[in-house]
Amino acid sequence: MHISAKADYAVRALLELAREPARPLTCETIASCQQIPFRFLKSVVGELRRAGLVRSQRGCEGGYWLGRPADEITLLDVVRAVDGEVIMLRGENLSALDYPGPATGLPGVWRRIEADAVSVLAGVTVAALLPAGTPAREPAAEGAV
């Protein structure tokens, strides 16, 4: 099994946004707090923005906010936003996988593993990962700074 750096960095970035409710955060701040390479994080945050998991505002008062409440963002949402599929085999989706002969049952095992991973990821929200006592960040109103 492989968890991508993109998925790990994306969740960590969302956790930083979720724990800082008073102001937007810049990629520089998130990268520094989580020790994530800045250039890589910029790309990851762009994917999160396109998926609606974060939103941004330009300018000196700008930065990033959660696109939805932290308790409505699951790890499955994050993985799908940055990686697409949860589990791939040699770059292919598991749904079309078919083997001949004695290996006929193997694709079903891979699909069960994927289903279990999807279940776990769908059952964990960003809010659930915040340390105890950390307020879950509510998305700021559109245009708010």
Salt bridges, closest charged atoms under 4 A:
ASP8 OD2 - ARG12 NH1 2.96
GLU16 OE1 - ARG19 NE 2.99
GLU20 OE2 - ARG23 NE 3.76
GLU47 OE2 - LYS6 NZ 2.96
ASP77 OD2 - ARG68 NH2 2.73
GLU142 OE2 - ARG55 NE 3.76
